[in-house]
Amino acid sequence: MKFYENAHQLVKKELPRSVRSQLYPFFLSGVIAFKEVVNSNSVLFHSEFIPNIKGRLLNYMIYRQFEPDMLSETFPFTPKPERVNNFNYKTLNLLRRNVIINVAKAKDKNSLPRKSKYKLENCRLNNFSQKQLFYNVKSKKLIVTNEPYYLFLTYGVKDDYEIDFVNLIVPNAGMTSILKNIDLMSEFALYTQDVPQEEVEKRITSLKNDVVRKLNIKLKSDGEGDEK
């Protein structure tokens, strides 16, 4: 485990722009693919109650891209879904060296996501003012913890399903304030050459095909069930 004096140093060493610039395109392609799927399946999505599920479908289309079969071999993070409650709800963590990045929605780009037990437990390690030590009762010695720093990849979507923001945030140990906040959407606009456009378009096509195929399978399955 490597220790850093502050959040700025942590991001500079662990998540340089060449690495973090690869995160925003997933949200961009997710939103584009979502809108194209909805627009090309107007009959399927024609209902007064469709807005109730559109948000969930969009979230799925963003998260789906972080599964192994959708990722390139050069992607610098290791995705790790984590079950966080008794309802089998899973959150998405991205692992890289000495950091864990939790993907979560937030109210706006200057806000932290909603607090939860697992988030608070992980944020406690973001104490840059002192070494991360604990007392081992058996050995009667202070031991350095081998646990990573905890960050958030927050995002928000507008009412018209356009991306509002995507930010990389380093919270403090109590999850009460932000130590470092990077606007990945603005960075992408400045450095789009870091991610080939063909890669984004390929991801959009793969995602659309995957979702439409699953929708068709679901509809076919439901239809067969009705006939019995």
Kinemage of the C-alpha trace (Angstrom):
@kinemage 1
@onewidth
@group {chain A} dominant
@subgroup {mainchain}
@vectorlist {calphas} color= white
{ca met a 1} P 0.000 0.000 0.000
{ca lys a 2} L 1.361 3.397 -0.977
{ca phe a 3} L 0.593 6.427 1.186
{ca tyr a 4} L -0.036 9.955 -0.017
{ca glu a 5} L 0.097 13.272 1.781
{ca asn a 6} L -3.068 14.633 0.185
{ca ala a 7} L -5.784 13.954 -2.386
{ca his a 8} L -4.018 15.938 -5.102
{ca gln a 9} L -0.941 13.758 -4.840
{ca leu a 10} L -3.085 10.613 -4.833
{ca val a 11} L -4.854 11.501 -8.075
{ca lys a 12} L -1.655 12.690 -9.757
{ca lys a 13} L 0.158 9.413 -9.067
{ca glu a 14} L -2.657 6.864 -9.241
{ca leu a 15} L -5.064 8.395 -11.757
{ca pro a 16} L -3.249 10.639 -14.240
{ca arg a 17} L -5.294 12.152 -17.053
{ca ser a 18} L -4.195 9.428 -19.476
{ca val a 19} L -5.922 6.904 -17.197
{ca arg a 20} L -9.002 8.779 -15.973
{ca ser a 21} L -9.813 10.080 -19.482
{ca gln a 22} L -10.934 6.550 -20.332
{ca leu a 23} L -13.905 6.719 -17.948
{ca tyr a 24} L -16.144 9.420 -19.438
{ca pro a 25} L -16.687 7.669 -22.827
{ca phe a 26} L -18.621 4.897 -21.041
{ca phe a 27} L -21.244 7.415 -19.931
{ca leu a 28} L -21.298 9.086 -23.338
{ca ser a 29} L -21.819 5.826 -25.218
{ca gly a 30} L -24.346 4.627 -22.632
{ca val a 31} L -26.538 7.691 -23.089
{ca ile a 32} L -26.268 7.682 -26.890
{ca ala a 33} L -27.089 3.965 -27.110
{ca phe a 34} L -30.001 4.389 -24.682
{ca lys a 35} L -31.585 7.176 -26.731
{ca glu a 36} L -31.159 5.260 -29.997
{ca val a 37} L -32.739 2.125 -28.510
{ca val a 38} L -35.727 4.081 -27.179
{ca asn a 39} L -36.213 6.069 -30.410
{ca ser a 40} L -35.995 3.003 -32.655
{ca asn a 41} L -38.453 1.025 -30.510
{ca ser a 42} L -41.168 3.657 -30.078
{ca val a 43} L -43.985 1.071 -29.944
{ca leu a 44} L -42.289 -0.853 -27.155
{ca phe a 45} L -41.608 2.293 -25.151
{ca his a 46} L -45.018 3.908 -25.687
{ca ser a 47} L -46.629 4.041 -22.248
{ca glu a 48} L -47.477 6.567 -19.549
{ca phe a 49} L -45.360 4.528 -17.132
{ca ile a 50} L -42.239 4.139 -19.267
{ca pro a 51} L -40.519 7.097 -17.502
{ca asn a 52} L -40.580 4.929 -14.366
{ca ile a 53} L -38.160 2.453 -15.914
{ca lys a 54} L -36.170 4.628 -18.325
{ca gly a 55} L -33.783 5.709 -15.577
{ca arg a 56} L -33.082 2.105 -14.610
{ca leu a 57} L -32.537 1.097 -18.225
{ca leu a 58} L -30.078 3.948 -18.714
{ca asn a 59} L -28.172 2.961 -15.574
{ca tyr a 60} L -28.030 -0.614 -16.840
{ca met a 61} L -26.662 0.504 -20.201
{ca ile a 62} L -23.899 2.450 -18.468
{ca tyr a 63} L -22.987 -0.315 -16.010
{ca arg a 64} L -23.267 -3.082 -18.615
{ca gln a 65} L -20.246 -1.711 -20.443
{ca phe a 66} L -18.005 -2.469 -17.479
{ca glu a 67} L -18.537 -6.218 -17.753
{ca pro a 68} L -15.611 -8.295 -19.106
{ca asp a 69} L -17.169 -9.116 -22.488
{ca met a 70} L -17.607 -5.408 -23.273
{ca leu a 71} L -14.148 -4.227 -22.197
{ca ser a 72} L -10.932 -3.986 -24.151
{ca glu a 73} L -7.828 -5.716 -22.829
{ca thr a 74} L -6.148 -2.350 -22.327
{ca phe a 75} L -8.792 -0.938 -19.986
{ca pro a 76} L -6.746 0.221 -16.948
{ca phe a 77} L -9.285 -0.747 -14.271
{ca thr a 78} L -10.655 -4.014 -12.925
{ca pro a 79} L -14.454 -3.817 -12.507
{ca lys a 80} L -15.799 -5.502 -9.387
{ca pro a 81} L -19.545 -5.632 -8.663
{ca glu a 82} L -20.276 -5.732 -4.936
{ca arg a 83} L -23.478 -6.796 -3.219
{ca val a 84} L -24.404 -4.134 -0.666
{ca asn a 85} L -27.807 -5.098 0.746
{ca asn a 86} L -30.213 -7.987 1.352
{ca phe a 87} L -32.117 -7.281 -1.867
{ca asn a 88} L -29.172 -8.451 -3.992
{ca tyr a 89} L -28.488 -4.891 -5.161
{ca lys a 90} L -24.972 -4.578 -6.535
{ca thr a 91} L -22.814 -1.497 -6.772
{ca leu a 92} L -19.941 -1.102 -9.231
{ca asn a 93} L -16.363 -0.604 -8.077
{ca leu a 94} L -13.394 0.021 -10.344
{ca leu a 95} L -10.081 -1.187 -8.931
{ca arg a 96} L -6.649 0.091 -9.868
{ca arg a 97} L -3.497 -0.323 -7.799
{ca asn a 98} L -4.090 1.644 -4.565
{ca val a 99} L -7.599 2.951 -5.237
{ca ile a 100} L -11.195 1.780 -5.384
{ca ile a 101} L -13.583 3.963 -7.384
{ca asn a 102} L -17.263 3.538 -6.626
{ca val a 103} L -19.656 4.499 -9.451
{ca ala a 104} L -22.684 6.330 -8.076
{ca lys a 105} L -25.301 8.936 -8.947
{ca ala a 106} L -25.141 12.335 -7.248
{ca lys a 107} L -27.384 15.409 -7.030
{ca asp a 108} L -24.913 17.626 -8.877
{ca lys a 109} L -21.239 17.770 -9.770
{ca asn a 110} L -20.302 19.359 -6.459
{ca ser a 111} L -22.106 16.799 -4.313
{ca leu a 112} L -21.190 13.441 -2.855
{ca pro a 113} L -23.529 10.489 -3.463
{ca arg a 114} L -25.943 9.416 -0.739
{ca lys a 115} L -24.291 8.032 2.363
{ca ser a 116} L -24.547 4.354 3.145
{ca lys a 117} L -22.912 1.957 5.545
{ca tyr a 118} L -20.513 0.473 3.000
{ca lys a 119} L -19.501 3.891 1.633
{ca leu a 120} L -18.785 5.297 5.091
{ca glu a 121} L -16.815 2.198 6.012
{ca asn a 122} L -14.585 2.545 2.947
{ca cys a 123} L -14.155 6.316 3.190
{ca arg a 124} L -12.625 6.044 6.662
{ca leu a 125} L -9.311 5.093 5.010
{ca asn a 126} L -9.041 8.475 3.263
{ca asn a 127} L -7.170 9.995 6.169
{ca phe a 128} L -4.227 11.807 4.646
{ca ser a 129} L -3.181 13.582 7.835
{ca gln a 130} L -1.934 10.472 9.575
{ca lys a 131} L -0.584 7.057 8.700
{ca gln a 132} L -3.173 4.338 8.362
{ca leu a 133} L -2.234 2.115 11.278
{ca phe a 134} L -4.061 -0.314 13.511
{ca tyr a 135} L -3.072 -2.156 16.672
{ca asn a 136} L -2.694 -5.911 16.352
{ca val a 137} L -3.673 -7.466 19.682
{ca lys a 138} L -1.761 -10.716 19.088
{ca ser a 139} L 1.552 -9.198 18.065
{ca lys a 140} L 1.046 -6.074 20.200
{ca lys a 141} L 2.352 -3.932 17.375
{ca leu a 142} L 1.094 -1.096 15.201
{ca ile a 143} L 0.624 -2.427 11.670
{ca val a 144} L 0.169 -0.513 8.461
{ca thr a 145} L -3.192 -1.276 6.860
{ca asn a 146} L -3.082 -2.644 3.341
{ca glu a 147} L -6.357 -1.118 2.175
{ca pro a 148} L -6.825 1.232 -0.796
{ca tyr a 149} L -8.117 4.773 -0.928
{ca tyr a 150} L -11.795 5.179 -1.771
{ca leu a 151} L -13.077 7.519 -4.490
{ca phe a 152} L -16.369 8.193 -6.247
{ca leu a 153} L -17.140 8.400 -9.943
{ca thr a 154} L -20.336 10.436 -9.772
{ca tyr a 155} L -22.714 11.188 -12.604
{ca gly a 156} L -26.016 12.837 -13.350
{ca val a 157} L -28.418 12.918 -16.295
{ca lys a 158} L -30.747 15.730 -17.356
{ca asp a 159} L -34.494 15.333 -17.878
{ca asp a 160} L -33.934 14.938 -21.632
{ca tyr a 161} L -31.448 12.125 -20.927
{ca glu a 162} L -28.357 14.135 -21.829
{ca ile a 163} L -25.324 13.819 -19.587
{ca asp a 164} L -25.276 16.534 -16.935
{ca phe a 165} L -21.922 15.724 -15.338
{ca val a 166} L -19.357 12.990 -14.708
{ca asn a 167} L -16.914 13.742 -11.908
{ca leu a 168} L -14.084 11.954 -10.154
{ca ile a 169} L -14.229 12.779 -6.437
{ca val a 170} L -11.969 12.099 -3.464
{ca pro a 171} L -14.079 12.339 -0.260
{ca asn a 172} L -12.690 12.932 3.204
{ca ala a 173} L -12.579 10.147 5.799
{ca gly a 174} L -16.017 11.008 7.196
{ca met a 175} L -17.665 11.516 3.809
{ca thr a 176} L -18.623 15.033 4.858
{ca ser a 177} L -16.572 17.025 2.343
{ca ile a 178} L -14.752 16.803 -0.981
{ca leu a 179} L -10.958 16.866 -1.013
{ca lys a 180} L -10.522 16.694 -4.790
{ca asn a 181} L -13.061 17.084 -7.593
{ca ile a 182} L -12.266 16.577 -11.277
{ca asp a 183} L -14.767 17.353 -14.043
{ca leu a 184} L -14.228 14.444 -16.453
{ca met a 185} L -16.773 15.795 -18.923
{ca ser a 186} L -14.784 19.006 -19.397
{ca glu a 187} L -11.521 17.089 -19.621
{ca phe a 188} L -12.955 14.880 -22.345
{ca ala a 189} L -14.028 17.943 -24.339
{ca leu a 190} L -10.455 19.229 -24.211
{ca tyr a 191} L -8.646 15.947 -24.855
{ca thr a 192} L -10.930 13.848 -27.063
{ca gln a 193} L -7.931 12.648 -29.040
{ca asp a 194} L -7.083 10.386 -26.094
{ca val a 195} L -10.031 8.117 -26.968
{ca pro a 196} L -10.531 7.133 -30.638
{ca gln a 197} L -14.036 7.937 -31.895
{ca glu a 198} L -14.218 4.523 -33.564
{ca glu a 199} L -13.929 2.888 -30.140
{ca val a 200} L -16.889 4.859 -28.798
{ca glu a 201} L -19.001 4.063 -31.881
{ca lys a 202} L -18.142 0.368 -31.651
{ca arg a 203} L -19.155 0.315 -27.997
{ca ile a 204} L -22.469 2.039 -28.805
{ca thr a 205} L -23.289 -0.535 -31.478
{ca ser a 206} L -22.393 -3.482 -29.233
{ca leu a 207} L -24.446 -2.069 -26.381
{ca lys a 208} L -27.510 -1.413 -28.560
{ca asn a 209} L -27.397 -4.908 -30.021
{ca asp a 210} L -27.030 -6.453 -26.572
{ca val a 211} L -29.991 -4.569 -25.085
{ca val a 212} L -32.307 -5.068 -28.075
{ca arg a 213} L -31.492 -8.784 -28.134
{ca lys a 214} L -32.332 -9.118 -24.432
{ca leu a 215} L -35.545 -7.134 -24.852
{ca asn a 216} L -36.643 -9.390 -27.708
{ca ile a 217} L -35.831 -12.522 -25.698
{ca lys a 218} L -37.805 -11.155 -22.751
{ca leu a 219} L -40.813 -10.261 -24.914
{ca lys a 220} L -40.761 -13.658 -26.612
{ca ser a 221} L -40.546 -15.398 -23.258
{ca asp a 222} L -43.457 -13.399 -21.853
{ca gly a 223} L -45.524 -14.130 -24.973
{ca glu a 224} L -44.958 -17.866 -24.701
{ca gly a 225} L -45.946 -17.693 -21.054
{ca asp a 226} L -49.225 -16.003 -21.922
{ca glu a 227} L -50.120 -18.767 -24.399
{ca lys a 228} L -49.844 -21.525 -21.797
